């Protein structure tokens, strides 16, 4: 393997890992708080990315960021309050089916509001400032921001959910919502916060990807490919999301470099199959979690 090829694989691994870890964080935050494996994470990200494009054209970059952050938080909280709060106590498989139906509905809503055409986000100066690294690899500002933000958000959320009081409240709420409420915990607020932040991190991943390439309905495939990374790291482990994403990203980038982009997707879903068969609880997940 030549040095330039190795550098290219490394850079692609970091980019893949950042995107997959953000989507994976969306999955795990919602699951930790409400025990719902939300298949609609990718569609929530698509909705927020399309909202960003509209606000960007109408109000500019700063207001687009502000409104998208607010909109993503509100979207997550509204979906829980409007739909999944009514399913508390139901079997996990039934909630998964509802989330799958929600993903289809959200995709249809995006099509009705924005259509299915490709949208480009041309941030001023984004492609003018380039970073050249050895191996004939060029990074844009968006690439650098995506990598840094992916690692930074993972670090903050890993700390918040494992060492902070919020993390303890989330675990207590997920294990026994009734007992948590009897102890005076604001159960609904905790779960809404988790859904809102889960929606926000998926929005960051989708918007970053949209700025790098384009915004269109095929973006939801990113969320599906991120499922193996989420399971590999452990479905209830925020800490495991980045290692799982790096492993998947490295495998996908290597396969794509040697055999083409299609091979990368094959490797991603083959990884999902292996994880479900060999490590259903993931590398860092609790072994008490049931298969979903």
C-alpha positions in Angstrom: 0.0 0.0 0.0 1.5 3.4 -1.0 1.7 6.3 1.3 -0.7 8.5 -0.6 -3.3 5.7 -0.6 -2.9 5.2 3.1 -3.4 8.9 3.8 -6.5 9.0 1.6 -7.9 6.0 3.5 -7.1 7.6 6.8 -8.8 10.9 5.9 -11.9 9.1 4.5 -12.0 7.1 7.7 -12.1 10.2 9.8 -14.9 11.7 7.7 -16.9 8.5 7.7 -16.4 8.1 11.4 -17.5 11.7 12.2 -20.8 11.3 10.2 -21.5 7.8 11.5 -20.7 8.7 15.1 -23.1 11.6 15.0 -26.0 9.5 13.6 -25.0 6.8 16.1 -25.3 9.3 18.9 -28.8 10.1 17.7 -29.7 6.4 18.0 -28.1 5.8 21.4 -29.4 9.0 23.1 -33.0 8.2 22.2 -32.6 4.6 23.1 -30.9 5.3 26.5 -33.7 7.6 27.5 -36.8 6.0 26.1 -35.8 2.4 25.0 -36.9 3.2 21.5 -34.7 2.3 18.6 -35.6 5.1 16.3 -35.4 4.2 12.6 -36.4 7.7 11.7 -33.1 9.3 12.7 -31.9 9.7 9.1 -35.2 11.2 8.0 -35.1 13.6 10.9 -31.7 14.7 9.7 -32.9 15.1 6.2 -35.8 17.3 7.4 -33.4 19.5 9.3 -31.0 19.7 6.3 -33.8 20.8 4.0 -34.9 23.3 6.7 -31.3 24.6 6.7 -31.3 25.1 2.9 -34.5 27.1 3.1 -33.3 29.3 5.9 -29.9 29.7 4.3 -31.5 31.1 1.1 -33.9 33.3 3.0 -31.9 34.6 5.9 -28.2 33.7 5.5 -25.8 31.4 7.2 -26.0 32.6 10.8 -29.8 32.6 11.0 -30.0 29.3 9.2 -27.8 27.7 11.9 -29.9 29.2 14.7 -33.2 28.3 13.2 -32.1 24.8 12.3 -30.8 24.2 15.9 -34.1 25.3 17.3 -36.1 23.4 14.7 -34.2 20.2 15.3 -34.6 20.3 19.0 -38.3 21.1 18.6 -38.7 18.3 16.1 -37.3 15.6 18.4 -39.3 16.8 21.4 -42.5 17.0 19.3 -42.2 13.5 17.9 -41.8 12.1 21.4 -44.7 14.1 22.9 -47.0 13.5 19.9 -46.3 9.9 19.2 -43.9 7.9 21.4 -45.1 9.2 24.8 -48.3 7.4 24.0 -46.5 4.1 23.6 -44.8 4.0 27.0 -45.0 0.5 28.4 -45.5 -1.1 25.0 -43.2 -3.8 23.7 -40.0 -2.5 22.0 -40.8 -4.2 18.7 -44.1 -2.3 18.5 -42.3 1.0 19.1 -39.7 0.1 16.4 -42.5 -0.5 13.9 -44.0 2.9 14.7 -40.6 4.5 14.3 -40.2 2.7 10.9 -43.6 4.1 9.9 -42.6 7.5 11.1 -39.5 7.4 8.9 -41.7 6.7 5.8 -44.0 9.5 6.8 -41.2 12.0 7.4 -39.7 11.2 4.0 -43.1 11.8 2.4 -43.5 15.1 4.3 -40.1 16.2 3.0 -41.1 15.4 -0.5 -44.4 17.3 -0.2 -42.7 20.4 1.2 -39.4 20.6 -0.6 -39.8 18.1 -3.5 -37.2 15.6 -4.5 -34.7 17.7 -6.4 -31.1 18.0 -5.5 -30.2 21.1 -3.4 -26.7 22.5 -3.0 -25.6 24.6 -0.1 -23.0 27.1 -1.3 -21.5 28.6 1.8 -19.3 31.6 0.9 -15.6 30.8 1.0 -16.2 27.2 1.9 -14.3 25.9 -1.1 -11.9 28.7 -1.3 -10.0 27.8 1.9 -8.4 24.4 1.3 -6.1 22.4 3.4 -3.4 20.3 1.6 -1.9 17.4 3.4 0.7 14.9 2.3 -0.6 12.2 -0.1 -2.2 14.7 -2.5 -5.3 14.9 -0.2 -7.2 18.2 0.0 -9.6 19.0 2.8 -12.2 21.8 2.7 -13.3 23.9 5.7 -16.4 21.7 5.9 -14.3 18.5 6.1 -12.3 20.0 9.0 -15.3 21.3 10.8 -17.1 18.0 10.4 -14.2 15.9 11.8 -13.6 18.3 14.7 -17.3 18.7 15.6 -17.9 14.9 15.3 -15.1 14.2 17.8 -16.0 17.2 20.1 -19.7 16.4 20.2 -18.9 12.7 21.0 -16.6 13.8 23.9 -19.1 16.2 25.4 -22.0 13.7 25.2 -19.9 10.9 26.5 -19.0 13.0 29.5 -22.6 14.2 30.0 -24.2 10.8 29.8 -21.6 8.9 32.0 -20.3 11.4 34.5 -22.9 14.1 34.9 -26.2 14.0 36.8 -28.1 14.1 33.5 -26.7 10.7 32.5 -27.8 9.2 35.8 -31.3 10.6 35.3 -31.4 9.3 31.8 -30.5 5.8 32.9 -33.0 5.9 35.8 -35.7 7.1 33.5 -35.0 4.4 30.9 -34.9 1.6 33.5 -38.1 2.5 35.3 -40.0 5.6 34.3 -42.7 5.2 36.9 -40.2 4.8 39.8 -38.2 7.8 38.4 -41.3 9.9 38.4 -42.2 8.9 41.9 -38.7 10.0 43.0 -39.4 13.4 41.6 -37.5 13.3 38.4 -39.0 15.3 35.4 -39.3 12.2 33.3 -41.0 13.8 30.3 -38.5 16.7 30.2 -35.5 14.3 30.4 -36.8 12.1 27.5 -37.8 15.2 25.4 -34.3 16.5 26.0 -32.7 13.2 24.8 -35.0 13.2 21.7 -34.2 16.8 21.0 -30.4 16.4 21.2 -30.6 13.1 19.2 -32.4 15.1 16.5 -29.8 17.9 16.7 -26.8 15.6 16.3 -28.4 14.0 13.2 -29.0 17.5 11.9 -25.3 18.4 12.3 -24.4 15.2 10.4 -26.9 15.8 7.6 -26.2 19.5 7.1 -22.4 18.9 7.1 -22.9 16.2 4.5 -25.1 18.5 2.5 -22.5 21.3 2.5 -19.8 18.8 1.4 -21.9 17.3 -1.4 -25.6 17.9 -1.7 -29.0 17.6 0.0 -31.4 15.1 -1.4 -33.5 12.1 -0.2 -30.7 9.6 -0.8 -29.1 11.1 2.3 -31.2 8.8 4.5 -28.8 5.9 3.4 -26.2 7.5 5.7 -28.4 6.8 8.7 -28.9 3.2 7.6 -25.2 2.7 7.1 -24.6 4.2 10.6 -26.7 1.4 12.2 -23.7 -1.1 12.2 -21.6 1.6 13.8 -24.2 2.2 16.5 -24.5 -1.6 17.2 -20.8 -2.2 17.1 -20.2 0.4 19.7 -23.1 -0.8 21.9 -26.6 0.4 21.6 -26.7 1.9 25.1 -23.1 3.2 25.0 -22.4 6.8 24.1 -18.6 6.2 24.6 -18.7 3.3 22.1 -20.1 5.3 19.3 -16.8 6.8 18.1 -14.7 3.6 18.3 -17.5 1.7 16.5 -17.7 4.5 13.8 -13.9 4.5 13.3 -13.8 0.7 12.9 -16.7 0.8 10.4 -15.3 3.8 8.6 -11.9 2.2 8.2 -13.4 -1.0 6.8 -15.6 0.9 4.4 -12.8 3.3 3.3 -10.4 0.5 2.7 -12.9 -1.6 0.7 -13.9 1.5 -1.3 -10.2 2.3 -2.1 -9.4 -1.2 -3.4 -12.7 -2.3 -4.8 -14.9 0.7 -5.4 -17.6 2.6 -3.6 -20.1 -0.2 -3.9 -17.8 -2.5 -2.0 -17.7 0.0 0.9 -21.5 -0.3 1.3 -21.3 -4.1 1.1 -18.7 -4.1 3.9 -20.9 -1.8 6.0 -23.9 -4.1 6.0 -21.8 -7.2 6.2 -20.4 -5.7 9.4 -24.0 -5.3 10.7 -24.7 -9.0 10.1 -21.5 -10.1 11.8 -22.2 -7.8 14.8 -25.7 -9.1 15.3 -24.5 -12.7 15.1 -21.3 -12.4 17.2 -21.6 -9.3 19.4 -25.3 -8.4 19.7 -24.5 -6.1 22.7 -21.6 -4.5 20.9 -18.1 -3.8 22.1 -19.1 -1.4 24.9 -22.8 -2.1 25.4 -24.5 -3.8 28.3 -25.0 -7.5 28.0 -28.4 -7.2 29.6 -29.8 -5.4 26.6 -32.1 -7.6 24.5 -31.7 -8.0 20.8 -33.8 -5.5 18.8 
